């Protein structure tokens, strides 16, 4: 499959915006931001930048407003750094997939803690029937 120009520009935007956020922005409302993706319109004039934030709901809101305030600066920096005919309009969108993945991972770990090796339900503190004992004095 052919790698489209839109995808190449999106990857480049993702990398550059992540660097700009990390090194250039000094907004105190900006939390721990990770740029997770970039999706461009077919004419390359609009770019949706997906990001995730580590923290609670308050830090997510503060980060969203800080990115909105900084979008003009980021767009100007992109125009200066990249040699494109048109600098895409930057729109930030929160990416909840990272949190969702962490939630699913937690559910899977909970299932593994409460079920035995063959999917048998076990009580907390009870050992599965075929496990070996590590208790001293259980040498048979």
VMD Tcl script that draws the C-alpha trace (Angstrom):
set ca {
  {0.00 0.00 0.00}
  {1.23 3.45 -0.88}
  {2.15 5.85 1.90}
  {0.14 8.98 1.13}
  {1.48 12.50 1.44}
  {-1.29 13.28 3.93}
  {0.03 10.53 6.22}
  {3.64 11.71 5.88}
  {2.69 15.31 6.69}
  {0.58 14.07 9.62}
  {3.49 12.13 11.09}
  {5.76 15.15 10.66}
  {3.19 17.44 12.30}
  {2.79 15.04 15.21}
  {6.53 14.95 15.82}
  {7.01 18.72 15.48}
  {4.03 19.65 17.65}
  {5.18 17.26 20.37}
  {8.59 18.94 20.32}
  {7.07 22.43 20.37}
  {4.87 21.54 23.35}
  {7.78 20.00 25.19}
  {10.40 22.69 24.55}
  {8.71 25.96 23.58}
  {5.50 26.27 25.61}
  {5.86 27.67 29.11}
  {2.16 27.80 30.10}
  {1.69 26.80 33.77}
  {-1.72 25.30 32.95}
  {-0.13 22.79 30.63}
  {-0.04 19.33 32.20}
  {1.92 16.26 31.17}
  {0.83 16.09 27.51}
  {1.51 13.31 25.03}
  {0.69 13.86 21.37}
  {-0.89 10.58 20.25}
  {-1.84 11.28 16.66}
  {-2.54 13.71 13.86}
  {-5.24 13.54 11.22}
  {-5.23 15.91 8.26}
  {-8.00 16.89 5.91}
  {-7.54 15.73 2.29}
  {-6.50 19.25 1.22}
  {-3.97 19.48 4.14}
  {-5.53 22.73 5.39}
  {-6.81 21.42 8.72}
  {-5.04 19.17 11.21}
  {-6.67 17.51 14.20}
  {-4.01 16.80 16.77}
  {-4.90 14.11 19.30}
  {-3.36 14.30 22.76}
  {-3.62 12.61 26.13}
  {-2.95 14.07 29.57}
  {-1.74 12.40 32.71}
  {-3.78 13.60 35.67}
  {-7.27 14.29 36.96}
  {-10.21 16.04 35.27}
  {-9.06 19.48 36.43}
  {-5.62 19.08 34.84}
  {-7.27 17.86 31.62}
  {-9.44 20.98 31.45}
  {-6.49 23.27 32.20}
  {-4.41 21.54 29.53}
  {-7.21 21.81 26.97}
  {-7.52 25.54 27.53}
  {-3.73 26.00 27.50}
  {-3.47 24.17 24.15}
  {-6.32 26.24 22.75}
  {-4.53 29.43 23.80}
  {-1.25 28.20 22.33}
  {-2.67 26.91 19.03}
  {-1.84 30.18 17.20}
  {1.74 30.08 18.42}
  {2.04 26.40 17.52}
  {0.60 27.04 14.05}
  {3.09 29.88 13.53}
  {5.98 27.64 14.61}
  {4.80 24.87 12.27}
  {4.68 27.37 9.40}
  {8.21 28.48 10.21}
  {9.65 24.96 10.61}
  {7.92 23.13 7.76}
  {8.02 24.19 4.15}
  {4.39 23.68 3.15}
  {2.35 25.70 0.69}
  {-0.36 26.16 3.34}
  {0.14 25.87 7.07}
  {-2.69 23.70 8.38}
  {-5.10 25.08 10.95}
  {-4.33 23.26 14.22}
  {-7.26 21.84 16.21}
  {-6.57 19.93 19.41}
  {-8.77 17.00 20.42}
  {-8.48 14.95 23.60}
  {-7.71 11.27 22.98}
  {-9.39 9.10 25.59}
  {-8.13 5.84 24.13}
  {-5.10 5.77 26.45}
  {-7.34 5.98 29.53}
  {-9.72 3.44 28.06}
  {-6.81 1.05 27.42}
  {-5.61 1.47 31.01}
  {-9.14 0.77 32.26}
  {-9.38 -2.42 30.17}
  {-5.93 -3.50 31.38}
  {-7.06 -3.03 34.97}
  {-10.16 -5.15 34.35}
  {-8.07 -7.94 32.81}
  {-5.68 -7.90 35.76}
  {-8.64 -8.07 38.16}
  {-9.98 -11.11 36.31}
  {-6.58 -12.83 36.53}
  {-6.40 -12.13 40.27}
  {-9.84 -13.62 40.95}
  {-9.66 -16.67 38.68}
  {-7.45 -19.72 38.84}
  {-5.31 -21.19 36.07}
  {-8.19 -22.94 34.29}
  {-10.66 -20.09 34.73}
  {-11.90 -21.42 38.08}
  {-13.16 -18.81 40.49}
  {-11.11 -18.58 43.66}
  {-11.65 -16.52 46.79}
  {-9.14 -13.87 47.74}
  {-6.37 -15.54 49.74}
  {-7.27 -19.06 48.57}
  {-4.78 -20.93 46.41}
  {-5.72 -22.70 43.20}
  {-6.07 -26.49 43.69}
  {-2.94 -27.47 41.71}
  {-0.56 -24.85 43.14}
  {2.44 -25.89 45.20}
  {2.77 -24.63 48.71}
  {5.58 -22.31 49.68}
  {4.76 -22.58 53.38}
  {7.52 -23.94 55.62}
  {6.73 -27.35 57.08}
  {4.67 -28.50 54.07}
  {7.42 -30.74 52.76}
  {5.90 -34.08 51.69}
}
mol new
graphics top color blue
foreach p $ca { graphics top sphere $p radius 0.5 }
foreach p [lrange $ca 0 end-1] q [lrange $ca 1 end] { graphics top cylinder $p $q radius 0.2 }
display resetview
